[in-house]
Amino acid sequence: MTIIPDRAITHKPLKEEIFEALHREIIAGKFSPGDWLRQDVIAGQMGVSMTPVREALDLLVAAGLVERVAYRGVRVREMSEGDIAEAYGLRLLLEAEIAREAAHNITPIQLKALTEMVDQMRTLTTLEDLASVRQLSRSFHGAIAEASGNKLLIRLYAIVANAFPDWLLYEALFRKPELLVESMNANHREHEEIVESLRARDGKAAIKSSIEHVLESGKWLKEHLHIPAALLREKEEPLLVLVEKNNR
């Protein structure tokens, strides 16, 4: 099996080229959860030394797609239904609090950066663009966390974002490409709504748009990853009760 496509190395650092190539392969479903990524095989196929491959694998670990197993190597992450539901529930809670704080603390420069990310994502419309879309989306949500100004919240969000299996949702689009246009358009609309609520410094609207965005991910978890609806609902209900009280 060919691990990465035969493509020319560009002006980017080798570790980033290898990271991006492997990132595309993983979310395209070329690897299954639990598959091992062997440094020597990757290095041989790309014609590079082991060092940039090891650095690229470190980047994949940081991005949450793979995990390093002591004395064995690096493999694509495996997550149980419970693991996925836990990460989903925590992301709902943190996105709500981040949105509330960011609505009050975001700066004009941060708003401009978010708008530019949304504009850039809008130009990415093909299956080949999905790896770039995923990375931009993670940067978008990470930037909102930074805009909250809450250092502990920022650190917690980084941990939860790495635990949340968003790459599996993108991988689902490779299996059902007919959903691509509708999914991408909905994603862009949701991101725009979040930015507009932050621009208006409307905490309640920011919470609402952020939660609705994550709830859409929950629908994908249920429909395409077959996570039991009861598991997801158990994580959703406490937050939805709090939001309803907040809106009264």
Secondary structure by P-SEA (a helix, b strand, c coil): cccccccccccccaaaaaaaaaaaaaaaccccccccccaaaaaaaacccaaaaaaaaaaaaaacccccccccccccccccaaaaaaaaaaaaaaaaaaaaaaaacccaaaaaaaaaaaaaaaacccccaaaaaaaaaaaaaaaaaaacccaaaaaaaaaaaaacaaaaaaaaaaacccaaaaaaaaaaaaaaaaaaaaaaccaaaaaaaaaaaaaaaaaaaaccccccaaaaaaacaaaaaaaaaaac
